[in-house]
Amino acid sequence: MKMNQFTSVKDVEDISQLVEDALQLKANPYADQHLGKNKTLGLVFLNPSLRTRLSTQKAAINLGMSVMVMNMDKEGWALETEDGVVMNGTTVEHIREAAAVMGQYCDILGLRSFPKLTNRDEDYNEDFFNKFIKYCGVPVVSLESATRHPLQSLADLVTIKETWKGTEKPKVVLAWAPHVKALPQAVPNSFSEWMCKAQEQNMLDFTIVQPEGYELSADFTPGANIMYNLEEALKGADYIYVKNWSSFKEYGKVLTYPDGWMMNNEKLKGTNDAKVMHCLPVRRDLELSSEILDGPNSLVIHEAGNRLWAAQAVLKELLQNLS
């Protein structure tokens, strides 16, 4: 199966090979510049970005591509996504034309669009992403959608593969953390989806721990060990992925939860000297303690660095499969 888009782990035929490709590119970043010669990557953002924008742009440059960036939320026309409507309101351009035109200028397009967190069916149908893919006519890379962030998850798996020195399978724990506002489920959904796939391939053991009411959609957690006691879940953990998310069941809401969910060094005592991961940006001493972030157990900068090689591995695969 040739990869002609990258929106989830389902687009990847062999995740182990893609991880290895990323690590090979890290060792030799400029070996494939011929693939991107005279090719253009368009990056389309409807929401803010730091790591995703810079890492994907740098990955394209490493592959010899030209890059164009469009911040649609600030620079573009207000888009209409519904079909069969008279556009006599605030929208100026239909996604049918906008996406199609972008496809005329670019060989590959990346798209970032966050959920609104008001209508679960609307967000989880991924209507905007699917229409963009349908009308643009070129391969699309998800730079984060309403439900997934696959470039982040690939980088996370690359980081685990690269840093694990044990002889047994590592125990990986996705641990819910507090936040001051409702955040999407995209990162934990995607991380769970990739870790569950890796668990199927006997690469690791995967546990999710969260307070009652914060369960992710079962569609993203097949085979995961679901727990609600943080201390119990962390026993023997080798990697802890810290992340907040709002409720899926009571969609987009921040529910009440007991104290004690912020990760700190005291909680690491029951682990296998676990390495701690976070996708960033992170709110210090709310989601994750400064003592961990500034200490030897933190992988957050290493992990962010691997965003480059994850993006480059995906772009390389898409370039190889362009007709």
VEXMARLUM-581690 format. One line per 4 residues: number of its first residue (from 1); for each residue x, y, z of N, C-alpha, C. Coordinates in pm, whole numbers, padded with zeros to 5 digits, always signed. Layout:
REM residues N
NUM	X Y Z X Y Z X Y Z ~ ...
***
This chain:
REM residues 323
1	+00084 -00120 +00000 +00000 +00000 +00000 +00088 +00124 +00000 ~ +00071 +00208 -00102 +00146 +00333 -00108 +00076 +00439 -00025 ~ +00154 +00517 +00049 +00097 +00625 +00128 +00067 +00743 +00036 ~ -00061 +00782 +00026 -00096 +00898 -00055 -00157 +01010 +00029
5	-00164 +00988 +00160 -00199 +01093 +00255 -00152 +01048 +00392 ~ -00149 +01143 +00488 -00106 +01109 +00623 -00196 +01182 +00720 ~ -00303 +01114 +00762 -00398 +01172 +00856 -00414 +01089 +00982 ~ -00368 +00962 +00980 -00376 +00876 +01098 -00281 +00759 +01079
9	-00269 +00679 +01184 -00185 +00559 +01176 -00239 +00462 +01071 ~ -00366 +00473 +01036 -00427 +00385 +00937 -00369 +00407 +00798 ~ -00304 +00520 +00776 -00243 +00548 +00646 -00104 +00486 +00634 ~ -00054 +00424 +00741 +00082 +00371 +00744 +00078 +00219 +00735
13	+00146 +00166 +00638 +00149 +00022 +00618 +00233 -00048 +00725 ~ +00347 +00011 +00760 +00441 -00052 +00853 +00498 +00057 +00944 ~ +00444 +00066 +01066 +00488 +00175 +01155 +00633 +00154 +01199 ~ +00675 +00030 +01216 +00814 +00004 +01256 +00911 +00056 +01151
17	+00877 +00034 +01024 +00964 +00080 +00917 +00967 +00232 +00908 ~ +00850 +00295 +00930 +00845 +00441 +00926 +00929 +00502 +01038 ~ +00925 +00440 +01156 +01009 +00483 +01267 +01157 +00470 +01231 ~ +01193 +00358 +01172 +01332 +00337 +01131 +01373 +00438 +01024
21	+01282 +00468 +00932 +01312 +00568 +00829 +01342 +00704 +00892 ~ +01263 +00740 +00994 +01285 +00868 +01062 +01423 +00872 +01127 ~ +01462 +00763 +01192 +01593 +00759 +01258 +01706 +00759 +01156 ~ +01686 +00697 +01041 +01788 +00701 +00936 +01804 +00843 +00881
25	+01692 +00913 +00867 +01698 +01052 +00820 +01766 +01142 +00923 ~ +01747 +01111 +01050 +01814 +01188 +01155 +01965 +01173 +01143 ~ +02009 +01054 +01103 +02153 +01029 +01088 +02208 +01087 +00959 ~ +02122 +01106 +00859 +02167 +01154 +00728 +02058 +01242 +00667
29	+02044 +01366 +00713 +01926 +01447 +00681 +01914 +01490 +00535 ~ +02024 +01498 +00461 +02021 +01563 +00330 +02039 +01466 +00213 ~ +02027 +01337 +00241 +02056 +01237 +00138 +01950 +01230 +00028 ~ +01830 +01283 +00055 +01719 +01264 -00039 +01670 +01395 -00100
33	+01759 +01494 -00112 +01716 +01624 -00163 +01668 +01619 -00308 ~ +01711 +01517 -00380 +01666 +01502 -00518 +01515 +01479 -00527 ~ +01459 +01419 -00421 +01315 +01388 -00422 +01230 +01514 -00424 ~ +01275 +01619 -00356 +01196 +01740 -00343 +01230 +01848 -00444
37	+01326 +01823 -00531 +01364 +01925 -00630 +01244 +01963 -00716 ~ +01219 +02093 -00726 +01107 +02146 -00805 +00970 +02104 -00753 ~ +00964 +02066 -00624 +00838 +02032 -00560 +00807 +02136 -00452 ~ +00678 +02161 -00431 +00637 +02263 -00334 +00544 +02203 -00230
41	+00574 +02235 -00105 +00487 +02200 +00008 +00411 +02325 +00051 ~ +00280 +02315 +00061 +00199 +02423 +00116 +00152 +02388 +00255 ~ +00173 +02476 +00351 +00131 +02455 +00488 +00017 +02552 +00518 ~ -00099 +02498 +00552 -00220 +02578 +00571 -00262 +02568 +00716
45	-00262 +02682 +00786 -00293 +02685 +00929 -00419 +02766 +00955 ~ -00513 +02702 +01023 -00630 +02773 +01074 -00617 +02797 +01224 ~ -00507 +02749 +01283 -00484 +02762 +01427 -00334 +02781 +01453 ~ -00296 +02826 +01573 -00155 +02853 +01603 -00066 +02729 +01594
49	+00062 +02753 +01573 +00157 +02641 +01565 +00297 +02693 +01590 ~ +00378 +02613 +01658 +00520 +02641 +01674 +00600 +02523 +01620 ~ +00598 +02409 +01693 +00675 +02292 +01654 +00630 +02236 +01520 ~ +00500 +02226 +01501 +00449 +02164 +01377 +00491 +02246 +01255
53	+00473 +02377 +01264 +00511 +02461 +01150 +00660 +02455 +01122 ~ +00742 +02478 +01224 +00886 +02486 +01202 +00946 +02352 +01163 ~ +00904 +02245 +01229 +00961 +02113 +01199 +00923 +02065 +01060 ~ +00798 +02088 +01020 +00754 +02042 +00888 +00820 +02126 +00778
57	+00834 +02255 +00802 +00900 +02341 +00705 +01047 +02301 +00689 ~ +01114 +02277 +00800 +01254 +02236 +00796 +01268 +02099 +00729 ~ +01176 +02009 +00756 +01180 +01876 +00695 +01171 +01887 +00543 ~ +01082 +01973 +00496 +01068 +01992 +00352 +01195 +02050 +00291
61	+01256 +02146 +00359 +01380 +02206 +00311 +01491 +02100 +00303 ~ +01498 +02015 +00406 +01598 +01907 +00405 +01581 +01816 +00283 ~ +01457 +01803 +00235 +01428 +01716 +00121 +01434 +01792 -00012 ~ +01477 +01918 -00008 +01493 +01995 -00131 +01369 +02064 -00180
65	+01262 +02067 -00100 +01136 +02127 -00141 +01134 +02277 -00115 ~ +01052 +02347 -00191 +01014 +02484 -00158 +00891 +02478 -00068 ~ +00874 +02580 +00017 +00764 +02579 +00114 +00689 +02711 +00109 ~ +00557 +02703 +00108 +00472 +02820 +00122 +00382 +02800 +00243
69	+00362 +02906 +00322 +00281 +02899 +00442 +00164 +02995 +00429 ~ +00045 +02946 +00460 -00076 +03028 +00457 -00144 +03020 +00593 ~ -00151 +03133 +00664 -00223 +03139 +00791 -00367 +03184 +00761 ~ -00451 +03086 +00733 -00586 +03115 +00687 -00668 +03193 +00790
73	-00639 +03170 +00918 -00716 +03237 +01022 -00687 +03388 +01026 ~ -00572 +03429 +00973 -00534 +03571 +00977 -00527 +03634 +00839 ~ -00492 +03555 +00739 -00462 +03610 +00607 -00561 +03567 +00498 ~ -00638 +03462 +00523 -00724 +03408 +00418 -00867 +03458 +00427
77	-00944 +03424 +00326 -01087 +03454 +00325 -01160 +03360 +00419 ~ -01269 +03406 +00476 -01353 +03320 +00560 -01414 +03211 +00472 ~ -01393 +03084 +00510 -01432 +02972 +00426 -01571 +02919 +00460 ~ -01644 +02883 +00358 -01770 +02812 +00370 -01745 +02664 +00344
81	-01798 +02578 +00430 -01778 +02434 +00411 -01907 +02360 +00377 ~ -02022 +02420 +00403 -02149 +02355 +00374 -02182 +02365 +00225 ~ -02235 +02257 +00171 -02279 +02257 +00032 -02426 +02300 +00023 ~ -02463 +02356 -00090 -02603 +02390 -00115 -02653 +02510 -00040
85	-02563 +02596 +00008 -02606 +02716 +00081 -02583 +02840 -00005 ~ -02667 +02938 +00014 -02645 +03068 -00049 -02548 +03145 +00040 ~ -02436 +03184 -00016 -02331 +03247 +00065 -02357 +03397 +00079 ~ -02461 +03428 +00153 -02497 +03569 +00175 -02469 +03613 +00319
89	-02379 +03536 +00385 -02342 +03570 +00523 -02199 +03619 +00532 ~ -02125 +03567 +00630 -01990 +03616 +00656 -01882 +03541 +00578 ~ -01915 +03423 +00522 -01815 +03348 +00446 -01799 +03408 +00307 ~ -01674 +03401 +00257 -01639 +03470 +00132 -01604 +03370 +00021
93	-01542 +03258 +00058 -01497 +03161 -00041 -01535 +03021 +00006 ~ -01574 +02936 -00090 -01611 +02800 -00055 -01486 +02712 -00054 ~ -01488 +02613 +00033 -01373 +02523 +00043 -01348 +02448 -00088 ~ -01452 +02428 -00168 -01434 +02361 -00297 -01333 +02436 -00383
97	-01349 +02566 -00393 -01256 +02644 -00474 -01123 +02667 -00403 ~ -01129 +02699 -00273 -01006 +02731 -00200 -00909 +02613 -00200 ~ -00957 +02494 -00165 -00870 +02377 -00161 -00820 +02341 -00300 ~ -00908 +02350 -00399 -00869 +02315 -00536 -00760 +02408 -00586
101	-00770 +02536 -00556 -00668 +02632 -00600 -00535 +02604 -00531 ~ -00538 +02575 -00401 -00414 +02542 -00331 -00347 +02420 -00394 ~ -00426 +02324 -00435 -00373 +02205 -00501 -00309 +02235 -00636 ~ -00351 +02345 -00698 -00288 +02386 -00824 -00146 +02438 -00802
105	-00120 +02492 -00685 +00009 +02555 -00658 +00108 +02462 -00588 ~ +00058 +02357 -00525 +00142 +02275 -00437 +00135 +02127 -00475 ~ +00247 +02057 -00454 +00252 +01913 -00479 +00202 +01833 -00359 ~ +00221 +01888 -00239 +00173 +01829 -00113 +00120 +01943 -00028
109	+00011 +01919 +00043 -00045 +02020 +00132 -00052 +01967 +00274 ~ -00017 +02051 +00371 -00037 +02021 +00512 -00147 +02110 +00565 ~ -00229 +02057 +00654 -00345 +02131 +00704 -00358 +02116 +00854 ~ -00380 +02228 +00924 -00409 +02225 +01068 -00542 +02295 +01094
113	-00633 +02224 +01162 -00763 +02280 +01196 -00813 +02216 +01325 ~ -00824 +02294 +01431 -00866 +02243 +01562 -01018 +02224 +01567 ~ -01066 +02143 +01663 -01210 +02129 +01683 -01269 +02251 +01754 ~ -01399 +02266 +01741 -01467 +02374 +01813 -01507 +02332 +01954
117	-01512 +02200 +01979 -01545 +02142 +02110 -01688 +02177 +02155 ~ -01776 +02198 +02059 -01917 +02225 +02094 -02009 +02114 +02043 ~ -01977 +02057 +01928 -02059 +01953 +01868 -01970 +01833 +01838 ~ -01986 +01727 +01917 -01898 +01611 +01904 -01908 +01546 +01767
121	-02030 +01528 +01717 -02048 +01463 +01587 -01980 +01544 +01477 ~ -01996 +01674 +01483 -01935 +01760 +01381 -01784 +01750 +01385 ~ -01725 +01755 +01504 -01580 +01745 +01516 -01529 +01608 +01473 ~ -01593 +01504 +01522 -01543 +01368 +01497 -01573 +01318 +01356
125	-01661 +01383 +01284 -01682 +01351 +01143 -01569 +01405 +01055 ~ -01490 +01496 +01110 -01376 +01555 +01038 -01420 +01608 +00901 ~ -01533 +01676 +00899 -01590 +01723 +00773 -01496 +01819 +00700 ~ -01436 +01912 +00773 -01347 +02010 +00710 -01227 +01941 +00646
129	-01161 +01853 +00722 -01044 +01782 +00671 -01080 +01698 +00550 ~ -01189 +01624 +00559 -01227 +01534 +00450 -01260 +01611 +00323 ~ -01326 +01724 +00337 -01357 +01805 +00219 -01231 +01866 +00160 ~ -01140 +01909 +00243 -01014 +01964 +00195 -00939 +01859 +00114
133	-00932 +01738 +00167 -00864 +01628 +00098 -00933 +01598 -00035 ~ -01065 +01598 -00034 -01143 +01566 -00154 -01120 +01666 -00266 ~ -01114 +01795 -00233 -01113 +01899 -00336 -00974 +01947 -00376 ~ -00873 +01923 -00291 -00741 +01980 -00324 -00669 +01899 -00431
137	-00693 +01768 -00439 -00639 +01687 -00546 -00493 +01649 -00533 ~ -00431 +01675 -00419 -00291 +01637 -00396 -00280 +01571 -00259 ~ -00170 +01501 -00231 -00154 +01439 -00099 -00161 +01541 +00014 ~ -00225 +01501 +00125 -00244 +01589 +00239 -00179 +01527 +00363
141	-00109 +01611 +00438 -00051 +01573 +00567 -00129 +01645 +00676 ~ -00175 +01571 +00776 -00241 +01634 +00890 -00138 +01701 +00979 ~ -00157 +01830 +01000 -00075 +01906 +01094 -00147 +01920 +01228 ~ -00251 +01848 +01246 -00341 +01830 +01358 -00483 +01863 +01312
145	-00571 +01769 +01341 -00712 +01784 +01306 -00795 +01787 +01433 ~ -00926 +01780 +01417 -01015 +01780 +01534 -00993 +01659 +01622 ~ -00950 +01547 +01565 -00944 +01422 +01642 -00806 +01360 +01650 ~ -00708 +01406 +01571 -00579 +01338 +01568 -00464 +01437 +01544
149	-00344 +01395 +01587 -00220 +01469 +01559 -00112 +01365 +01526 ~ -00118 +01306 +01406 -00031 +01191 +01377 +00117 +01222 +01366 ~ +00155 +01342 +01323 +00297 +01374 +01319 +00357 +01376 +01460 ~ +00280 +01425 +01556 +00326 +01423 +01695 +00341 +01279 +01744
153	+00242 +01197 +01714 +00244 +01058 +01763 +00358 +00978 +01702 ~ +00386 +01000 +01574 +00500 +00934 +01511 +00630 +00977 +01580 ~ +00644 +01107 +01606 +00764 +01154 +01676 +00775 +01093 +01815 ~ +00661 +01075 +01881 +00662 +01013 +02014 +00712 +00869 +02007
157	+00666 +00796 +01907 +00709 +00657 +01893 +00857 +00650 +01854 ~ +00901 +00742 +01770 +01043 +00751 +01735 +01127 +00775 +01862 ~ +01078 +00863 +01949 +01151 +00896 +02072 +01161 +00776 +02164 ~ +01052 +00702 +02179 +01054 +00582 +02262 +01151 +00479 +02204
161	+01142 +00456 +02075 +01230 +00359 +02009 +01376 +00397 +02026 ~ +01406 +00526 +02010 +01544 +00574 +02014 +01605 +00569 +02153 ~ +01524 +00591 +02256 +01578 +00604 +02392 +01566 +00477 +02476 ~ +01489 +00380 +02431 +01469 +00259 +02512 +01591 +00169 +02501
165	+01652 +00140 +02615 +01773 +00058 +02621 +01749 -00076 +02692 ~ +01625 -00099 +02734 +01596 -00222 +02806 +01587 -00343 +02715 ~ +01583 -00459 +02776 +01574 -00583 +02699 +01430 -00632 +02686 ~ +01343 -00588 +02777 +01202 -00622 +02769 +01124 -00508 +02703
169	+00997 -00533 +02674 +00913 -00427 +02618 +00893 -00317 +02722 ~ +00901 -00191 +02681 +00876 -00083 +02777 +00728 -00072 +02812 ~ +00702 -00027 +02934 +00565 +00004 +02975 +00543 +00154 +02955 ~ +00446 +00187 +02871 +00415 +00325 +02837 +00280 +00362 +02897
173	+00277 +00474 +02968 +00154 +00519 +03034 +00115 +00657 +02983 ~ -00006 +00670 +02932 -00065 +00800 +02900 -00142 +00846 +03023 ~ -00098 +00957 +03084 -00154 +01004 +03210 -00221 +01139 +03192 ~ -00349 +01145 +03225 -00424 +01269 +03220 -00365 +01369 +03321
177	-00370 +01499 +03285 -00318 +01604 +03373 -00416 +01719 +03378 ~ -00412 +01800 +03483 -00505 +01913 +03494 -00475 +02026 +03395 ~ -00574 +02110 +03373 -00558 +02229 +03290 -00665 +02329 +03330 ~ -00646 +02455 +03287 -00740 +02560 +03325 -00854 +02576 +03225
181	-00844 +02509 +03110 -00950 +02520 +03010 -00966 +02387 +02938 ~ -01074 +02379 +02859 -01101 +02257 +02785 -01007 +02244 +02666 ~ -00938 +02131 +02657 -00850 +02104 +02545 -00905 +01988 +02463 ~ -00870 +01983 +02333 -00917 +01873 +02247 -00861 +01738 +02289
185	-00921 +01634 +02233 -00870 +01498 +02255 -00772 +01455 +02146 ~ -00737 +01543 +02053 -00661 +01504 +01935 -00528 +01438 +01970 ~ -00449 +01499 +02058 -00318 +01442 +02092 -00332 +01309 +02166 ~ -00412 +01301 +02273 -00426 +01170 +02338 -00492 +01065 +02250
189	-00590 +01104 +02169 -00648 +01009 +02074 -00541 +00948 +01985 ~ -00462 +01036 +01925 -00361 +00994 +01830 -00252 +00912 +01898 ~ -00205 +00960 +02014 -00102 +00885 +02087 -00152 +00745 +02120 ~ -00276 +00736 +02168 -00333 +00606 +02201 -00343 +00517 +02078
193	-00388 +00573 +01968 -00403 +00496 +01845 -00270 +00438 +01799 ~ -00164 +00518 +01805 -00032 +00472 +01764 +00026 +00372 +01863 ~ +00007 +00397 +01993 +00061 +00304 +02093 -00013 +00170 +02089 ~ -00142 +00174 +02066 -00218 +00049 +02054 -00170 -00033 +01935
197	-00141 +00036 +01826 -00087 -00033 +01708 +00051 -00090 +01738 ~ +00134 -00014 +01808 +00267 -00063 +01846 +00256 -00181 +01942 ~ +00158 -00178 +02030 +00135 -00289 +02122 +00094 -00415 +02045 ~ +00012 -00399 +01944 -00026 -00512 +01859 +00096 -00578 +01797
201	+00196 -00498 +01766 +00318 -00548 +01704 +00425 -00584 +01807 ~ +00382 -00594 +01933 +00468 -00642 +02041 +00587 -00549 +02068 ~ +00568 -00419 +02042 +00674 -00323 +02063 +00674 -00267 +02204 ~ +00558 -00268 +02274 +00546 -00207 +02406 +00416 -00252 +02471
205	+00401 -00217 +02598 +00275 -00236 +02671 +00219 -00098 +02702 ~ +00087 -00082 +02685 +00027 +00051 +02689 -00088 +00059 +02788 ~ -00081 +00162 +02873 -00184 +00189 +02974 -00229 +00334 +02964 ~ -00358 +00357 +02983 -00413 +00493 +02992 -00472 +00510 +03132
209	-00440 +00620 +03197 -00495 +00646 +03329 -00555 +00787 +03331 ~ -00679 +00798 +03379 -00748 +00925 +03386 -00854 +00921 +03494 ~ -00902 +01038 +03541 -01014 +01038 +03634 -01141 +00989 +03565 ~ -01237 +00944 +03645 -01367 +00903 +03592 -01427 +01017 +03511
213	-01481 +00983 +03396 -01545 +01081 +03310 -01458 +01134 +03199 ~ -01328 +01103 +03204 -01235 +01151 +03102 -01192 +01040 +03004 ~ -01269 +00933 +02995 -01235 +00825 +02904 -01238 +00875 +02760 ~ -01139 +00834 +02683 -01136 +00865 +02540 -01236 +00777 +02466
217	-01266 +00812 +02344 -01350 +00726 +02261 -01285 +00590 +02246 ~ -01364 +00485 +02260 -01312 +00348 +02250 -01254 +00320 +02112 ~ -01291 +00398 +02013 -01236 +00378 +01878 -01086 +00401 +01874 ~ -01033 +00476 +01971 -00892 +00510 +01970 -00811 +00429 +02072
221	-00876 +00342 +02147 -00806 +00275 +02257 -00814 +00122 +02252 ~ -00820 +00059 +02135 -00835 -00087 +02131 -00714 -00159 +02190 ~ -00734 -00237 +02294 -00625 -00312 +02356 -00553 -00240 +02467 ~ -00582 -00112 +02487 -00516 -00037 +02595 -00569 -00082 +02731
225	-00481 -00082 +02831 -00520 -00109 +02969 -00571 +00022 +03029 ~ -00699 +00029 +03061 -00760 +00152 +03110 -00766 +00150 +03262 ~ -00710 +00254 +03325 -00707 +00260 +03470 -00751 +00398 +03518 ~ -00780 +00407 +03650 -00828 +00532 +03710 -00748 +00574 +03832
229	-00658 +00487 +03878 -00573 +00517 +03993 -00433 +00548 +03943 ~ -00390 +00673 +03957 -00263 +00717 +03899 -00145 +00642 +03960 ~ -00144 +00630 +04090 -00032 +00563 +04157 -00018 +00418 +04110 ~ -00129 +00348 +04098 -00126 +00209 +04053 -00079 +00199 +03908
233	-00128 +00290 +03825 -00094 +00286 +03683 +00054 +00312 +03660 ~ +00115 +00392 +03746 +00254 +00431 +03725 +00353 +00324 +03771 ~ +00308 +00224 +03843 +00400 +00123 +03895 +00475 +00054 +03780 ~ +00606 +00064 +03784 +00690 -00001 +03683 +00691 +00067 +03547
237	+00635 +00187 +03538 +00631 +00257 +03410 +00771 +00296 +03363 ~ +00795 +00283 +03234 +00922 +00325 +03174 +00909 +00461 +03105 ~ +00790 +00488 +03052 +00761 +00617 +02989 +00624 +00665 +03035 ~ +00616 +00795 +03067 +00489 +00856 +03104 +00463 +00971 +03009
241	+00353 +00962 +02939 +00313 +01070 +02847 +00206 +01151 +02917 ~ +00239 +01273 +02954 +00149 +01359 +03031 +00071 +01448 +02935 ~ -00062 +01451 +02951 -00143 +01534 +02862 -00281 +01558 +02923 ~ -00330 +01680 +02908 -00469 +01709 +02946 -00561 +01689 +02827
245	-00684 +01653 +02854 -00788 +01655 +02753 -00923 +01673 +02822 ~ -01017 +01733 +02749 -01152 +01752 +02802 -01231 +01623 +02784 ~ -01350 +01621 +02843 -01433 +01501 +02841 -01484 +01471 +02700 ~ -01480 +01345 +02663 -01542 +01300 +02538 -01690 +01271 +02560
249	-01720 +01207 +02671 -01860 +01169 +02701 -01947 +01293 +02720 ~ -01902 +01384 +02806 -01970 +01513 +02823 -01889 +01614 +02742 ~ -01910 +01613 +02615 -01814 +01663 +02517 -01767 +01806 +02544 ~ -01633 +01819 +02549 -01570 +01949 +02561 -01574 +02010 +02700
253	-01628 +01936 +02799 -01641 +01992 +02933 -01520 +01959 +03020 ~ -01492 +02048 +03114 -01394 +02023 +03219 -01471 +01977 +03341 ~ -01454 +01852 +03379 -01528 +01793 +03489 -01451 +01809 +03620 ~ -01519 +01790 +03730 -01448 +01789 +03858 -01361 +01664 +03866
257	-01251 +01674 +03936 -01159 +01562 +03950 -01086 +01578 +04083 ~ -01038 +01470 +04141 -00966 +01479 +04269 -00830 +01544 +04251 ~ -00774 +01593 +04360 -00640 +01649 +04358 -00537 +01540 +04332 ~ -00417 +01582 +04297 -00306 +01488 +04291 -00276 +01433 +04153
261	-00326 +01497 +04047 -00302 +01445 +03913 -00184 +01511 +03842 ~ -00128 +01617 +03898 -00009 +01675 +03834 +00112 +01585 +03858 ~ +00190 +01559 +03753 +00306 +01473 +03763 +00422 +01548 +03828 ~ +00486 +01483 +03928 +00602 +01541 +03993 +00700 +01429 +04029
265	+00813 +01467 +04087 +00916 +01367 +04117 +00871 +01264 +04219 ~ +00784 +01304 +04310 +00735 +01210 +04411 +00661 +01095 +04342 ~ +00584 +01126 +04241 +00508 +01022 +04170 +00599 +00930 +04089 ~ +00717 +00981 +04051 +00809 +00899 +03973 +00876 +00790 +04056
269	+00867 +00801 +04188 +00935 +00704 +04274 +00883 +00562 +04255 ~ +00757 +00549 +04216 +00701 +00415 +04195 +00722 +00361 +04056 ~ +00791 +00436 +03972 +00813 +00395 +03833 +00949 +00331 +03817 ~ +00976 +00289 +03696 +01109 +00237 +03662 +01196 +00353 +03615
273	+01209 +00455 +03706 +01282 +00577 +03671 +01234 +00630 +03537 ~ +01102 +00644 +03526 +01037 +00670 +03397 +01082 +00800 +03334 ~ +01095 +00798 +03203 +01113 +00918 +03124 +00976 +00981 +03102 ~ +00971 +01114 +03105 +00844 +01185 +03097 +00836 +01264 +02966
277	+00722 +01249 +02900 +00701 +01311 +02770 +00580 +01404 +02773 ~ +00582 +01503 +02687 +00469 +01594 +02669 +00484 +01657 +02531 ~ +00372 +01679 +02461 +00379 +01729 +02324 +00420 +01875 +02316 ~ +00403 +01951 +02425 +00427 +02095 +02428 +00326 +02167 +02338
281	+00286 +02290 +02373 +00328 +02368 +02489 +00271 +02311 +02618 ~ +00342 +02333 +02728 +00301 +02280 +02857 +00292 +02393 +02959 ~ +00191 +02389 +03042 +00177 +02488 +03150 +00250 +02434 +03273 ~ +00362 +02497 +03304 +00446 +02452 +03414 +00372 +02460 +03547
285	+00393 +02358 +03627 +00340 +02347 +03762 +00187 +02347 +03766 ~ +00127 +02316 +03652 -00015 +02288 +03644 -00036 +02150 +03583 ~ +00012 +02134 +03459 +00010 +02002 +03395 +00127 +01916 +03441 ~ +00242 +01979 +03451 +00366 +01906 +03474 +00459 +01993 +03556
289	+00522 +01935 +03658 +00604 +02013 +03751 +00733 +02060 +03685 ~ +00779 +02177 +03727 +00906 +02230 +03678 +01022 +02139 +03715 ~ +01012 +02073 +03830 +01122 +01986 +03873 +01142 +01870 +03775 ~ +01034 +01823 +03713 +01048 +01720 +03610 +01098 +01782 +03480
293	+01036 +01892 +03438 +01073 +01955 +03311 +01219 +01996 +03308 ~ +01273 +02037 +03421 +01412 +02082 +03428 +01507 +01972 +03474 ~ +01454 +01853 +03494 +01534 +01744 +03549 +01572 +01639 +03446 ~ +01641 +01535 +03491 +01696 +01434 +03399 +01593 +01339 +03339
297	+01472 +01336 +03393 +01370 +01243 +03342 +01290 +01300 +03226 ~ +01306 +01429 +03198 +01227 +01492 +03093 +01282 +01461 +02955 ~ +01192 +01423 +02863 +01228 +01401 +02723 +01162 +01505 +02632 ~ +01103 +01610 +02688 +01017 +01695 +02606 +01094 +01766 +02493
301	+01219 +01807 +02518 +01295 +01875 +02413 +01343 +01775 +02309 ~ +01390 +01662 +02354 +01432 +01552 +02264 +01314 +01512 +02175 ~ +01201 +01496 +02237 +01077 +01459 +02167 +01040 +01564 +02063 ~ +01047 +01691 +02101 +01016 +01799 +02006 +01115 +01800 +01890
305	+01241 +01771 +01919 +01340 +01762 +01812 +01306 +01655 +01711 ~ +01251 +01545 +01758 +01216 +01435 +01668 +01094 +01465 +01582 ~ +01024 +01577 +01611 +00916 +01618 +01521 +00970 +01640 +01379 ~ +01092 +01690 +01369 +01154 +01714 +01239 +01168 +01585 +01160
309	+01221 +01481 +01225 +01250 +01357 +01153 +01123 +01279 +01123 ~ +01022 +01292 +01208 +00892 +01231 +01179 +00832 +01295 +01054 ~ +00833 +01427 +01050 +00778 +01497 +00933 +00857 +01464 +00808 ~ +00988 +01456 +00820 +01070 +01429 +00703 +01045 +01288 +00650
313	+01026 +01192 +00740 +00997 +01054 +00697 +00865 +01047 +00621 ~ +00765 +01120 +00669 +00635 +01120 +00603 +00643 +01189 +00467 ~ +00705 +01305 +00463 +00718 +01377 +00335 +00799 +01296 +00234 ~ +00903 +01231 +00280 +00983 +01147 +00190 +00897 +01038 +00128
317	+00816 +00973 +00211 +00729 +00866 +00162 +00629 +00919 +00058 ~ +00571 +01034 +00086 +00474 +01093 -00006 +00542 +01135 -00138 ~ +00661 +01191 -00128 +00733 +01232 -00249 +00768 +01110 -00336 ~ +00807 +01002 -00273 +00842 +00881 -00346 +00722 +00824 -00422
321	+00603 +00851 -00368 +00482 +00793 -00426 +00409 +00888 -00521 ~ +00463 +01010 -00539 +00402 +01100 -00636 +00422 +01044 -00777 ~ +00318 +01047 -00855 +00328 +00996 -00992 +00400 +01096 -01080
***
